[in-house]
Amino acid sequence: MAKRIEFMCTHCGRKVTKPATAGRPEPGKCPKRTPGQPHRWVVNRRYEG
């Protein structure tokens, strides 16, 4: 099975799941931060599947 990583924004709680080899998600714009600020992604969990 392929390893996957779930990233979560520390401010708004949005979750994005990507393959382990794909790297971090694009920053985008977080609705909870000061207008125009990007999401702040942290690793939420790692798993097989």
C-alpha positions in Angstrom: 0.0 0.0 0.0 1.1 3.6 -0.6 2.0 5.7 2.3 -0.1 8.8 2.8 0.2 12.0 4.9 -2.7 14.0 6.2 -1.9 17.7 6.6 -4.1 20.1 8.7 -4.1 23.9 8.9 -3.4 25.0 12.4 -5.9 28.0 12.1 -9.0 26.8 10.2 -8.7 23.0 10.6 -8.8 22.2 6.9 -7.4 18.8 6.1 -5.6 17.6 3.0 -4.4 14.1 2.3 -1.5 13.6 -0.1 1.0 10.8 -1.0 4.1 10.8 1.1 6.3 11.6 -2.0 4.2 14.6 -3.1 5.4 17.1 -0.4 3.4 19.8 1.4 0.1 21.2 0.0 0.0 24.6 -1.7 -0.5 27.4 0.9 -3.7 28.9 -0.5 -5.6 31.5 1.5 -6.8 30.7 5.0 -10.2 32.2 5.9 -9.4 32.4 9.7 -6.1 34.2 9.4 -5.6 37.9 8.6 -7.0 38.5 5.1 -4.6 37.2 2.5 -2.5 35.1 4.8 -1.7 31.5 3.8 -2.7 28.3 5.5 -0.2 27.0 8.0 0.1 23.3 7.3 1.3 20.7 9.9 1.4 16.9 9.7 -1.8 15.5 11.3 -1.2 11.8 10.8 0.7 9.3 8.6 -0.9 6.1 7.4 -0.9 3.3 4.8 -3.7 3.4 2.3 
